[in-house]
């Protein structure tokens, strides 16, 4: 299986996460403590408190249970009281709590993800709107807003991402071989398997990039990629003989993607453009977009799906790899501002498959022909990323311009995400749509 080139650039602008929540609680400490104890009891997490006492819910509680250690209880309660959906993650960043020795952070967070609905008494779940924060207007994914939102994460510096991603520099879920144990498989190989699966679904000819060939074969297939990343899919498609137009809003990614395409000898087949998906014109034989729809925003899903349809030649296929959640959870969180949106992905929103199906039916003539789910593979991908990320020294992070609390913020992000996929709270799928025939109209 051919490899993808790995080149390095100096770290770029280091965007900063939002400020920590204020410590002035909106709810009294006693009430926050009571709710927290009830949540811990419902999800079954053991806690060692600041004074050394142990809260062990359930008769079967023991040292093998996931265990948290609270170092600064008053501060943690204040953060949770002020911002229940944001305070837990900010408390971890601030050092208010951590995973106990022998407990992996993702394992400690997984019971919360598994028991999200049962974690809160029904009355509190119904009253969640009282503590929800609205998504900031500045995070809307207008053309200018989307550029700022993407830059805040993907322009942190290529050196950072090179330090914890595999050599293919692929920042999305890998697809492991289901016939072999995941732990025995190479991450780069699994990433290329994911890329090939998407290209196959989009109808890109196998060409020379298939495992049985070394040289690209001739092809007139023109592929549009929405969301370049660092160029892995575009390079792979070009190695299979396709001509690729790929768009990104990240200048850091665009520069390195062009360099990697040149290093792979396919620069004449790969056109990397810094452009919004709404600015693309022309007709393409296929469209692929890997984990970009999460950055589109619900307001613009109709536009995004219409772009897929309008850019496809008749009979062409669009493949969207999307992180998903159950529809009821999507409905409960769609207007709510959470920790991930504040500190990691500004303007981000995870859809449900049902929501995307409804938007496609209402605003396009796209027809869904295949859904390939592989959520557990994302948990394993994130586990490996976190393992590599936590090995980065604080000295290196400081050299790249990051404050000391950046490491804890990103460790929580990776573990929190791993717990979501490991529990089934989150899923990932490659969704394939076909364009309508020329004589078929599209919904208004």
Number of C-alpha atoms within 10 A of each C-alpha: 12 14 14 21 19 18 15 11 14 11 17 17 16 18 15 15 17 12 9 16 16 13 17 14 18 16 18 13 19 11 12 21 19 11 17 18 16 16 20 21 16 20 22 21 24 24 24 18 16 15 10 11 9 14 17 20 20 14 6 8 14 13 10 9 18 23 27 23 19 23 17 16 18 14 22 27 27 24 29 25 26 21 24 22 20 23 24 19 26 24 24 19 21 16 16 21 24 21 20 17 10 11 16 16 22 25 19 22 24 26 20 23 22 18 16 16 14 13 22 19 14 11 8 13 14 11 11 16 14 8 16 17 15 12 18 13 9 13 18 22 22 17 14 11 16 22 18 20 25 21 22 20 18 23 22 22 21 22 17 20 19 18 15 19 21 20 17 21 23 22 19 20 27 25 26 27 14 9 6 9 9 17 10 8 12 11 24 20 19 19 25 23 17 23 23 21 16 25 24 14 21 22 18 25 19 21 21 20 23 18 10 10 14 14 13 18 16 13 15 11 18 21 27 27 27 26 24 26 27 27 29 25 28 31 29 25 32 30 26 26 25 26 25 27 20 28 23 24 26 25 18 22 24 21 17 19 28 20 20 23 26 16 15 17 15 22 19 11 20 23 18 22 18 18 18 17 21 13 9 16 10 9 17 23 21 28 32 29 23 25 21 19 23 19 20 21 21 23 11 15 20 19 18 19 22 20 18 28 26 19 21 23 20 18 14 21 28 34 28 26 25 24 26 24 21 17 14 10 16 18 14 13 17 15 15 18 20 20 19 20 20 19 21 19 20 28 27 26 23 22 24 21 20 15 17 17 13 13 16 24 16 14 16 23 22 25 17 17 11 14 16 13 17 18 25 22 23 24 26 21 25 26 19 18 22 21 14 14 20 14 10 14 11 16 11 12 16 12 11 18 18 17 13 13 14 17 18 18 20 17 20 23 20 23 23 23 23 31 26 25 26 24 21 18 20 23 23 24 21 23 22 22 25 23 23 21 13 9 7 9 10 15 11 7
